[in-house]
Every structure is written in C-alpha cells, then in structure tokens.
Amino acid sequence: MGASPKRAAGGAGSKKAPPAAQDAAEDCLGLYRTMVLIRHFEESMRRLAAAGETPGLVHLCSGQEATNVGVILALREGDYIASHHRGHGHCIAKGAPIDLLAAEILGKAPGICGGRSGSMHVVDLPRGNLGTNGIVGGGIPLAAGAALAARARGTGEIAVCFFGDGALNQGLLHECMNMAAIWSLPVVFVCENNGYGEFTAMEDVTAGESVQARGEVFGIPSVTVDGMNVRAVRAATLAAAQRARIGEGPSFIVCNTWRYGGHHAGDKQDYKDDEETKRWEAADPLITFAKTLVDEKRASRDELAAIEAEVVARVKAAVAFARAAPQPAIETLEAHVHG
Amino acid sequence: MAETITFRDGVLEALFEEMRADPSVILMGEDVGAAGGVFQQTKGLFEAFGARRVIDTPISESGAFGMAIGAAMAGMRPVFEVMFGDFMTLCMDQLVNQAAKVRYMSNGAATVPLVLRTTMGVGAGLGPQHSQGFHAWAAHVPGLKIVVPADAADAKVLMKAAIRDDDPVLFFEDRQLYAARAMARDADETLPLGRGRILRPGRDVTLVAIGRMVGVARAAAEALAREGIEAEIVDPRCLVPLDEALLLESVRRTHRALVMDAAPLRYGVTAEIAAMIGEKAFDWLDAPVARLGAVDTPAPISRSLEPLVCPTPEKVAAAVRAMM
C-alpha cells in the first residue's frame, strides 16, 4: 500500500507550524464571537434538520469554525470567497445576516436566495460570496475566475476558495492551481481537511505523503496549519493575502480540522473511531481559544459567557424569524431562469 | 457593390467592436492569443488588447471555463472558446451546474454574462470526436441561451448580442460556413436574442432550418420551385429563446412544416420544435410535421460514408414532396 497523508489531532500534521501569536490588527473577541455564532447557528440547524424542517440535505460545519473565521476575518471587504457544501460558517463570517441565512436553509421567502436554493446553493454576491456549492470542488474555479477578473481590472481584490479533502482528488483543483500559478492570480486555496470525504477516510483515497505537496508541485507557497487554532489559520491567511495583493500569486493553506456532525445532519458516523473523536474534541476551537483569551487576560470567563448568551439570543431570534417566515409565492417558480 | 464578409470575420469583427467598446469583455481559450486561433478566427485580438484580455489557456477546458464563470460573476464579460464542440463535454459540469444555475440560485442577484463559442459540423473528415454539435443537449438545460447563426452577417450581429446579453449564451459556429460570404450589415446593428427571420417567402410549406441547414433548405426550395412548390424558409437563429410566434405564424399560412438540423435526429431540436408546432398549430396543419436530421451515429471520416450523415437538398425536397 502506498503512503498517504497523515493528520494529527489539533496539530499541523507532520510539518510543525510555528505557534501563532496575536497580530496587531486582531480583534480577538470578534474572532471568538463569530466562531460561537457559527457553532450555535449550526446546532440550531441540526435540531431543525432532525425535526424535518430543512428541505433536502444539510451539511454542518461545527468543529470547523476556526478555519471559517480565521480565513475570512483576515480578508478585506470586497474580497471574494467561494465555499462548498459545508458552507454556513463561510456565509456567516462573510457577513450574511443569520436570520436571512436561516430562512434560506428552511426554504422560506425572505431567505438570501428567496428560499429557492437552500443550504448547498447560497449565492450571496453582494457580500463577495460566490456561493456554497453542491458540486465537490465546484467553487474552486469560481474563486480563481474572480481573481482573474480582479487582475484584469486591476482593482486589487483577492479571492479565497474553500474546499474539503474530498476535492483534493478532483482534477478541477489541479487545473485551477496550475492556471493560478502560471498567471500569478490573487487567489488563496484553502483545504479544510476534516479527514473524511462523505463516509470515506481521506487516507484511504488520497495518495502521497502530504496534502500541501499538491500545491508545492505547482510552485505555490503551501503551508499546513492547525485548523482548530483560529490564530494559526488567520496568520497563514494574512501572509497569503499579502502575497496575493502585491502580485506574488496564489498560496495554498491546508487546515487540519474536524467535523463534529459527520457528513450531513443525521449521519450516525459509525465509520469514526471513538478515540480519534475524543482527541479532536479536546482540541475544540472554541474551548481552546476561550482558554487562550482568559490566559492572556484579554477577556474574563464572565465576558465570554456574556458573548455566548448574546449569540444564543440572536440565533434563537433568527430561527424564530425563519420558522415564522412565509414560503415563496408560487408565482416565483419560474422567475430568474433568464434575464 | 456593397462589402461582403466571411462568417469567420463576422464573428471576429464583433469581438473587435465589443472589446473596444467595453473593457470588461475578455477572450479565453486554447491558442486564441498569440496564435490567432486554430482557424484564424481570433487573429489580431491579442495584438490589439494584450495578454490580460486575450488569454491563452492551458488545455484544461473544465477549469478554464469554470474560471470564466467566476470572472463573469465578478463583473467581466468573458467570451470563452472551445475549439471543437465535442470538447464541450469537458466543460459540462461547469456549464450545467454552475453557469446555468447561478441566476436562479441567487434569486436574480447574480448573473453570468458570458459567451461560450464553439465550432461544430460533420464534413471535413474530422471524425467522431471533432464533428459533433451539442446545441440540443445545451438547449435542454434551463438557464442557457442557444444561438446557431446561419451566415456571416448574422454571425456578427448575433455575437454582439450574445456578448451584451446578461445570461450564459452558447454560440455554435458551423465550420463549413466559415469561409462563406454575406453582405456586411451596419456596424452598430444589434439584434435581441430570440428573434427569427423569414429568408424566403412561400405558400406551400415551412422549412425550419438553423445553421448550415439554411443553405440546404435554400437549394431544396429552388428545386421545389421548379416543380411549382413554394417553400418558405424560417431561420429561428436562436433555439433558446425560440421565436415561437414567427414559426407559428408561418405554419398557419403554409399548413405544412418540415424541421431540420445537422445534428443527430433522435431527441434533437427538431423534435422539440415539431412538438411545439403540433401542440400550438394542430388545427392549421394539412400534414404531420416532418423532421430531418443527421443519422444517429458518430461522424465517420470516410469519404464514402461522411456525406451520408447529414440531410441534403435532395432529402429535403423528397421529404417535402411526400407531404404534399
């Protein structure tokens, strides 16, 4: 059997990244608040899915908050992102109002896309979000293309594409990395490696000793970071974004992370090993960052609890709004197929 | 004598004019830049507009076309060239799952204003993997617009309209028409997509023809006229949106319709148009709507077999006689 890439729980993998320090511009409570918001939003969606209130499939990102927030809060307004099927956290970090996002996931009229698209197809272009995506790897060329547009215009935006370890084996990724490299496009490739593509372990279907080598082969500066550590993710993104902004082209960031809820809401996760689950849960991005903030005396436990209470209230209100919202009017069925 | 242009140069003039007028128009494709296109169909654009707007892509149709979609969502108007229509299959996920659905998925807030131009056509010995036309496949996908120009002047105005359109437009160019000349039309003339034209008036039968079939229909109509049968030729120009009103108006006058295409007959565009006429003009028909298409096989390269694939003027005339 050939070698396959390894992931360490709560760590960067075989290549040890330097410990991430706080940078001058870091809004540490903002990072914390956004991660907590995503967690509570996702857990609310899990309950709604279990109750049968969410049409279709819902893929939750609880456990991956540090990769969502560490990357997106390092960007500027106007920058683009392209997300994937596990994309609620990306939408929230990019500024989507959670009441409208919840309404979209429930297929309700006030949803971001009029309730017609749902969890996997949220396109939120006014906020630079090229969309969550139902096709594995589908967002990769969209982000690279937005970067191409920015370069052609000379307007200075950059683009980030998020994808999971499942997309590592899509040819599209390799095509786009090659083009981004030859054209020095301002794009950052971010692999949120949560260890499983649907129900299959990443190692079982992914050849080679390292994931980041898949960027290095194109000459793209590539790094592996602890995807449970929001500061590590943020630091890597700031470096990559800086390279993109000054015309030095693409970067590749591999974030080792963990999805608590399995592939989709309701996944029983029989394929996971209990010990492995315990190791990753001990590295929970919210718990570890809360401890860091308290240890560094940036916030007290009480202040963090107050943030969480405020977030819980916001999510509760958003869910109530979405549940009470009307269904799309039947005459909108065929709207917006063509202009 | 007024100026004439070739089909190839009609499209090229449209690209020059639109790229000059709108800096958001960019061109992407294999060998479209410094090489000027494998059919010389993009000659001079690279020199005029530079490498940031005339972009030679690697042979990565899926990724490169996906990037054109992303660029379109981010405000550009890309024209993406797929050298041979058969290679469109490599772009299918991007075309069907991304480009076609973005406007609908975003509830109208995002658009994909791009043109995918590609060549097609049996007849140059190019064989099974370099001859096919996928306009029928594409027309089945909600969210795409489909243009099949029949002559040089139309190719120019329709390409300009396609570039200015805010939806993804597929522009199918029959290579057999590339060198054909037509009268040039006014540089500023544009045409909204979805408006067909009557090319030859006639009282006895409506011949619905797109692309190269327009020429075939003309030859058949001349032969039929010698027998006293006056055929009307209608070129819809666009399959989506389809000028149903023009087609129905013609059929209600002639009471007969023959629909033809140079792509395989089975489940093709002729079936859709014939069904539409049957549903909406049944009471005016004096004969069942007839169809002609290519044989349902891949395109052979052999000089004895290849000419048998597509409808000929003789087959068209014979089909009309059978309806009278």
Boltz contact constraints between the chains, C-beta under 6 A:
constraints:
  - contact:
      token1: [A, 113]
      token2: [B, 105]
      max_distance: 6.0
  - contact:
      token1: [A, 113]
      token2: [B, 106]
      max_distance: 6.0
  - contact:
      token1: [A, 113]
      token2: [B, 107]
      max_distance: 6.0
  - contact:
      token1: [A, 114]
      token2: [B, 107]
      max_distance: 6.0
  - contact:
      token1: [A, 117]
      token2: [B, 105]
      max_distance: 6.0
  - contact:
      token1: [A, 121]
      token2: [B, 105]
      max_distance: 6.0
  - contact:
      token1: [A, 123]
      token2: [B, 105]
      max_distance: 6.0
  - contact:
      token1: [A, 123]
      token2: [B, 106]
      max_distance: 6.0
  - contact:
      token1: [A, 123]
      token2: [B, 110]
      max_distance: 6.0
  - contact:
      token1: [A, 125]
      token2: [B, 109]
      max_distance: 6.0
  - contact:
      token1: [A, 125]
      token2: [B, 110]
      max_distance: 6.0
  - contact:
      token1: [A, 130]
      token2: [B, 73]
      max_distance: 6.0
  - contact:
      token1: [A, 135]
      token2: [B, 97]
      max_distance: 6.0
  - contact:
      token1: [A, 141]
      token2: [B, 63]
      max_distance: 6.0
  - contact:
      token1: [A, 141]
      token2: [B, 66]
      max_distance: 6.0
  - contact:
      token1: [A, 141]
      token2: [B, 67]
      max_distance: 6.0
  - contact:
      token1: [A, 141]
      token2: [B, 70]
      max_distance: 6.0
  - contact:
      token1: [A, 142]
      token2: [B, 70]
      max_distance: 6.0
  - contact:
      token1: [A, 144]
      token2: [B, 67]
      max_distance: 6.0
  - contact:
      token1: [A, 145]
      token2: [B, 67]
      max_distance: 6.0
  - contact:
      token1: [A, 145]
      token2: [B, 70]
      max_distance: 6.0
  - contact:
      token1: [A, 145]
      token2: [B, 71]
      max_distance: 6.0
  - contact:
      token1: [A, 146]
      token2: [B, 70]
      max_distance: 6.0
  - contact:
      token1: [A, 146]
      token2: [B, 74]
      max_distance: 6.0
  - contact:
      token1: [A, 148]
      token2: [B, 67]
      max_distance: 6.0
  - contact:
      token1: [A, 148]
      token2: [B, 71]
      max_distance: 6.0
  - contact:
      token1: [A, 149]
      token2: [B, 71]
      max_distance: 6.0
  - contact:
      token1: [A, 149]
      token2: [B, 74]
      max_distance: 6.0
  - contact:
      token1: [A, 149]
      token2: [B, 75]
      max_distance: 6.0
  - contact:
      token1: [A, 149]
      token2: [B, 76]
      max_distance: 6.0
  - contact:
      token1: [A, 152]
      token2: [B, 26]
      max_distance: 6.0
  - contact:
      token1: [A, 152]
      token2: [B, 52]
      max_distance: 6.0
  - contact:
      token1: [A, 172]
      token2: [B, 62]
      max_distance: 6.0
  - contact:
      token1: [A, 172]
      token2: [B, 63]
      max_distance: 6.0
  - contact:
      token1: [A, 175]
      token2: [B, 60]
      max_distance: 6.0
  - contact:
      token1: [A, 175]
      token2: [B, 63]
      max_distance: 6.0
  - contact:
      token1: [A, 176]
      token2: [B, 63]
      max_distance: 6.0
  - contact:
      token1: [A, 336]
      token2: [B, 103]
      max_distance: 6.0
  - contact:
      token1: [A, 336]
      token2: [B, 104]
      max_distance: 6.0
  - contact:
      token1: [A, 336]
      token2: [B, 107]
      max_distance: 6.0
  - contact:
      token1: [A, 336]
      token2: [B, 108]
      max_distance: 6.0
  - contact:
      token1: [A, 337]
      token2: [B, 104]
      max_distance: 6.0
  - contact:
      token1: [A, 337]
      token2: [B, 142]
      max_distance: 6.0
  - contact:
      token1: [A, 337]
      token2: [B, 143]
      max_distance: 6.0
  - contact:
      token1: [A, 338]
      token2: [B, 167]
      max_distance: 6.0
  - contact:
      token1: [A, 339]
      token2: [B, 166]
      max_distance: 6.0
  - contact:
      token1: [A, 339]
      token2: [B, 167]
      max_distance: 6.0
